[in-house]
Amino acid sequence: MSDTSKHIWEGWTVQDFIDHLEIPFQYQTFKDKKEVRDWCKDNQPYYKKHIPGVANHFIKKAGL
């Protein structure tokens, strides 16, 4: 399980990025894990690199 309190960028933790993406995630459909990872990277604020803890949270939530 990912450590959601891990600091990622300027005070933002993994959990902060997850919280920011929760609502828009509800309106998405994904066909595979790569699509979820790319969506997270493209839609998270400020930090445009892959954050494994964020992507894994949404991959699991999407049932992939």
N, CA, C and O atoms as a GROMACS GRO file, in nm:
protein
  256
    1MET      N    1   0.084  -0.118   0.000
    1MET     CA    2   0.000   0.000   0.000
    1MET      C    3   0.088   0.124   0.000
    1MET      O    4   0.194   0.126   0.063
    2SER      N    5   0.046   0.225  -0.069
    2SER     CA    6   0.122   0.348  -0.083
    2SER      C    7   0.115   0.432   0.044
    2SER      O    8   0.015   0.430   0.116
    3ASP      N    9   0.222   0.504   0.070
    3ASP     CA   10   0.224   0.597   0.182
    3ASP      C   11   0.166   0.730   0.134
    3ASP      O   12   0.235   0.807   0.066
    4THR      N   13   0.041   0.756   0.168
    4THR     CA   14  -0.027   0.875   0.117
    4THR      C   15   0.021   1.004   0.182
    4THR      O   16  -0.015   1.112   0.136
    5SER      N   17   0.101   0.994   0.288
    5SER     CA   18   0.152   1.115   0.351
    5SER      C   19   0.288   1.157   0.294
    5SER      O   20   0.345   1.257   0.338
    6LYS      N   21   0.339   1.082   0.199
    6LYS     CA   22   0.469   1.113   0.138
    6LYS      C   23   0.464   1.248   0.068
    6LYS      O   24   0.374   1.275  -0.012
    7HIS      N   25   0.562   1.333   0.099
    7HIS     CA   26   0.572   1.466   0.036
    7HIS      C   27   0.619   1.451  -0.108
    7HIS      O   28   0.717   1.381  -0.136
    8ILE      N   29   0.548   1.517  -0.200
    8ILE     CA   30   0.582   1.509  -0.342
    8ILE      C   31   0.638   1.641  -0.394
    8ILE      O   32   0.743   1.643  -0.458
    9TRP      N   33   0.568   1.750  -0.367
    9TRP     CA   34   0.608   1.877  -0.426
    9TRP      C   35   0.552   1.994  -0.345
    9TRP      O   36   0.431   2.002  -0.326
   10GLU      N   37   0.636   2.082  -0.298
   10GLU     CA   38   0.600   2.207  -0.229
   10GLU      C   39   0.481   2.193  -0.134
   10GLU      O   40   0.383   2.267  -0.146
   11GLY      N   41   0.489   2.100  -0.043
   11GLY     CA   42   0.385   2.081   0.057
   11GLY      C   43   0.274   1.987   0.016
   11GLY      O   44   0.190   1.951   0.099
   12TRP      N   45   0.270   1.947  -0.109
   12TRP     CA   46   0.168   1.854  -0.158
   12TRP      C   47   0.212   1.711  -0.129
   12TRP      O   48   0.325   1.672  -0.158
   13THR      N   49   0.120   1.634  -0.072
   13THR     CA   50   0.145   1.492  -0.046
   13THR      C   51   0.072   1.407  -0.150
   13THR      O   52  -0.008   1.459  -0.229
   14VAL      N   53   0.099   1.279  -0.149
   14VAL     CA   54   0.027   1.186  -0.236
   14VAL      C   55  -0.123   1.203  -0.214
   14VAL      O   56  -0.200   1.208  -0.309
   15GLN      N   57  -0.164   1.212  -0.087
   15GLN     CA   58  -0.307   1.225  -0.056
   15GLN      C   59  -0.366   1.354  -0.112
   15GLN      O   60  -0.481   1.354  -0.156
   16ASP      N   61  -0.290   1.462  -0.111
   16ASP     CA   62  -0.340   1.588  -0.168
   16ASP      C   63  -0.369   1.574  -0.317
   16ASP      O   64  -0.471   1.623  -0.365
   17PHE      N   65  -0.281   1.507  -0.389
   17PHE     CA   66  -0.304   1.485  -0.532
   17PHE      C   67  -0.425   1.394  -0.554
   17PHE      O   68  -0.505   1.418  -0.644
   18ILE      N   69  -0.439   1.291  -0.471
   18ILE     CA   70  -0.555   1.202  -0.481
   18ILE      C   71  -0.683   1.282  -0.456
   18ILE      O   72  -0.779   1.271  -0.532
   19ASP      N   73  -0.684   1.361  -0.351
   19ASP     CA   74  -0.803   1.441  -0.318
   19ASP      C   75  -0.841   1.534  -0.432
   19ASP      O   76  -0.959   1.552  -0.462
   20HIS      N   77  -0.742   1.593  -0.497
   20HIS     CA   78  -0.767   1.685  -0.607
   20HIS      C   79  -0.832   1.615  -0.727
   20HIS      O   80  -0.912   1.676  -0.800
   21LEU      N   81  -0.798   1.487  -0.748
   21LEU     CA   82  -0.846   1.414  -0.865
   21LEU      C   83  -0.972   1.331  -0.840
   21LEU      O   84  -1.030   1.278  -0.935
   22GLU      N   85  -1.015   1.318  -0.715
   22GLU     CA   86  -1.128   1.229  -0.682
   22GLU      C   87  -1.255   1.262  -0.761
   22GLU      O   88  -1.313   1.173  -0.822
   23ILE      N   89  -1.298   1.386  -0.761
   23ILE     CA   90  -1.424   1.421  -0.828
   23ILE      C   91  -1.415   1.404  -0.979
   23ILE      O   92  -1.502   1.339  -1.037
   24PRO      N   93  -1.313   1.460  -1.046
   24PRO     CA   94  -1.309   1.438  -1.191
   24PRO      C   95  -1.293   1.290  -1.230
   24PRO      O   96  -1.336   1.249  -1.338
   25PHE      N   97  -1.231   1.211  -1.144
   25PHE     CA   98  -1.214   1.068  -1.171
   25PHE      C   99  -1.349   0.998  -1.190
   25PHE      O  100  -1.362   0.907  -1.272
   26GLN      N  101  -1.449   1.042  -1.114
   26GLN     CA  102  -1.581   0.979  -1.119
   26GLN      C  103  -1.644   0.986  -1.258
   26GLN      O  104  -1.733   0.907  -1.289
   27TYR      N  105  -1.599   1.078  -1.341
   27TYR     CA  106  -1.658   1.099  -1.474
   27TYR      C  107  -1.575   1.038  -1.586
   27TYR      O  108  -1.599   1.064  -1.703
   28GLN      N  109  -1.477   0.956  -1.549
   28GLN     CA  110  -1.387   0.898  -1.648
   28GLN      C  111  -1.416   0.749  -1.665
   28GLN      O  112  -1.467   0.682  -1.575
   29THR      N  113  -1.381   0.698  -1.782
   29THR     CA  114  -1.378   0.554  -1.806
   29THR      C  115  -1.242   0.521  -1.865
   29THR      O  116  -1.189   0.595  -1.948
   30PHE      N  117  -1.187   0.411  -1.821
   30PHE     CA  118  -1.052   0.373  -1.862
   30PHE      C  119  -1.052   0.230  -1.913
   30PHE      O  120  -1.125   0.144  -1.863
   31LYS      N  121  -0.968   0.205  -2.014
   31LYS     CA  122  -0.960   0.069  -2.068
   31LYS      C  123  -0.840  -0.008  -2.013
   31LYS      O  124  -0.840  -0.131  -2.016
   32ASP      N  125  -0.739   0.064  -1.964
   32ASP     CA  126  -0.622  -0.006  -1.910
   32ASP      C  127  -0.546   0.083  -1.810
   32ASP      O  128  -0.577   0.201  -1.794
   33LYS      N  129  -0.448   0.022  -1.745
   33LYS     CA  130  -0.371   0.092  -1.642
   33LYS      C  131  -0.293   0.211  -1.697
   33LYS      O  132  -0.282   0.314  -1.631
   34LYS      N  133  -0.239   0.197  -1.817
   34LYS     CA  134  -0.162   0.306  -1.877
   34LYS      C  135  -0.251   0.429  -1.896
   34LYS      O  136  -0.207   0.542  -1.873
   35GLU      N  137  -0.372   0.407  -1.938
   35GLU     CA  138  -0.465   0.519  -1.957
   35GLU      C  139  -0.491   0.592  -1.825
   35GLU      O  140  -0.500   0.715  -1.823
   36VAL      N  141  -0.503   0.518  -1.716
   36VAL     CA  142  -0.522   0.580  -1.584
   36VAL      C  143  -0.398   0.658  -1.544
   36VAL      O  144  -0.408   0.772  -1.499
   37ARG      N  145  -0.280   0.598  -1.561
   37ARG     CA  146  -0.155   0.668  -1.526
   37ARG      C  147  -0.140   0.797  -1.605
   37ARG      O  148  -0.105   0.901  -1.550
   38ASP      N  149  -0.168   0.791  -1.734
   38ASP     CA  150  -0.157   0.910  -1.819
   38ASP      C  151  -0.258   1.017  -1.778
   38ASP      O  152  -0.225   1.136  -1.775
   39TRP      N  153  -0.380   0.976  -1.746
   39TRP     CA  154  -0.483   1.070  -1.704
   39TRP      C  155  -0.442   1.140  -1.574
   39TRP      O  156  -0.456   1.262  -1.561
   40CYS      N  157  -0.391   1.063  -1.479
   40CYS     CA  158  -0.346   1.122  -1.352
   40CYS      C  159  -0.236   1.224  -1.376
   40CYS      O  160  -0.242   1.336  -1.325
   41LYS      N  161  -0.138   1.186  -1.455
   41LYS     CA  162  -0.024   1.276  -1.482
   41LYS      C  163  -0.072   1.403  -1.552
   41LYS      O  164  -0.025   1.512  -1.518
   42ASP      N  165  -0.161   1.391  -1.645
   42ASP     CA  166  -0.210   1.506  -1.723
   42ASP      C  167  -0.304   1.596  -1.644
   42ASP      O  168  -0.316   1.715  -1.676
   43ASN      N  169  -0.370   1.544  -1.541
   43ASN     CA  170  -0.473   1.620  -1.471
   43ASN      C  171  -0.437   1.662  -1.330
   43ASN      O  172  -0.510   1.739  -1.268
   44GLN      N  173  -0.326   1.614  -1.278
   44GLN     CA  174  -0.287   1.659  -1.145
   44GLN      C  175  -0.226   1.799  -1.156
   44GLN      O  176  -0.157   1.829  -1.254
   45PRO      N  177  -0.249   1.883  -1.057
   45PRO     CA  178  -0.198   2.020  -1.064
   45PRO      C  179  -0.048   2.026  -1.036
   45PRO      O  180   0.005   1.946  -0.960
   46TYR      N  181   0.018   2.120  -1.098
   46TYR     CA  182   0.157   2.159  -1.070
   46TYR      C  183   0.262   2.057  -1.111
   46TYR      O  184   0.359   2.093  -1.177
   47TYR      N  185   0.245   1.933  -1.075
   47TYR     CA  186   0.349   1.831  -1.088
   47TYR      C  187   0.312   1.738  -1.202
   47TYR      O  188   0.218   1.660  -1.189
   48LYS      N  189   0.383   1.745  -1.312
   48LYS     CA  190   0.346   1.670  -1.432
   48LYS      C  191   0.433   1.547  -1.456
   48LYS      O  192   0.467   1.513  -1.569
   49LYS      N  193   0.468   1.481  -1.346
   49LYS     CA  194   0.540   1.355  -1.354
   49LYS      C  195   0.452   1.246  -1.294
   49LYS      O  196   0.361   1.274  -1.216
   50HIS      N  197   0.481   1.123  -1.330
   50HIS     CA  198   0.407   1.007  -1.279
   50HIS      C  199   0.430   0.994  -1.129
   50HIS      O  200   0.545   0.991  -1.084
   51ILE      N  201   0.322   0.988  -1.051
   51ILE     CA  202   0.330   0.964  -0.906
   51ILE      C  203   0.267   0.827  -0.883
   51ILE      O  204   0.145   0.813  -0.887
   52PRO      N  205   0.350   0.726  -0.858
   52PRO     CA  206   0.298   0.589  -0.846
   52PRO      C  207   0.183   0.574  -0.745
   52PRO      O  208   0.086   0.505  -0.775
   53GLY      N  209   0.193   0.636  -0.628
   53GLY     CA  210   0.088   0.622  -0.528
   53GLY      C  211  -0.046   0.676  -0.574
   53GLY      O  212  -0.150   0.619  -0.542
   54VAL      N  213  -0.043   0.784  -0.650
   54VAL     CA  214  -0.166   0.844  -0.703
   54VAL      C  215  -0.224   0.752  -0.811
   54VAL      O  216  -0.342   0.717  -0.806
   55ALA      N  217  -0.141   0.714  -0.906
   55ALA     CA  218  -0.188   0.628  -1.015
   55ALA      C  219  -0.241   0.495  -0.962
   55ALA      O  220  -0.346   0.448  -1.006
   56ASN      N  221  -0.169   0.435  -0.869
   56ASN     CA  222  -0.211   0.305  -0.815
   56ASN      C  223  -0.344   0.314  -0.742
   56ASN      O  224  -0.426   0.222  -0.748
   57HIS      N  225  -0.366   0.424  -0.673
   57HIS     CA  226  -0.494   0.446  -0.604
   57HIS      C  227  -0.609   0.442  -0.706
   57HIS      O  228  -0.710   0.376  -0.684
   58PHE      N  229  -0.593   0.514  -0.817
   58PHE     CA  230  -0.700   0.522  -0.915
   58PHE      C  231  -0.710   0.397  -1.003
   58PHE      O  232  -0.819   0.362  -1.049
   59ILE      N  233  -0.599   0.329  -1.025
   59ILE     CA  234  -0.604   0.202  -1.097
   59ILE      C  235  -0.687   0.100  -1.018
   59ILE      O  236  -0.771   0.030  -1.073
   60LYS      N  237  -0.662   0.095  -0.888
   60LYS     CA  238  -0.738   0.004  -0.802
   60LYS      C  239  -0.886   0.045  -0.798
   60LYS      O  240  -0.974  -0.040  -0.806
   61LYS      N  241  -0.911   0.173  -0.787
   61LYS     CA  242  -1.048   0.224  -0.781
   61LYS      C  243  -1.123   0.195  -0.912
   61LYS      O  244  -1.244   0.174  -0.911
   62ALA      N  245  -1.051   0.195  -1.024
   62ALA     CA  246  -1.111   0.167  -1.156
   62ALA      C  247  -1.130   0.016  -1.178
   62ALA      O  248  -1.192  -0.026  -1.275
   63GLY      N  249  -1.076  -0.064  -1.088
   63GLY     CA  250  -1.089  -0.209  -1.100
   63GLY      C  251  -0.999  -0.269  -1.205
   63GLY      O  252  -1.030  -0.374  -1.262
   64LEU      N  253  -0.887  -0.204  -1.232
   64LEU     CA  254  -0.794  -0.253  -1.334
   64LEU      C  255  -0.673  -0.320  -1.271
   64LEU      O  256  -0.585  -0.368  -1.343
   0.00000   0.00000   0.00000
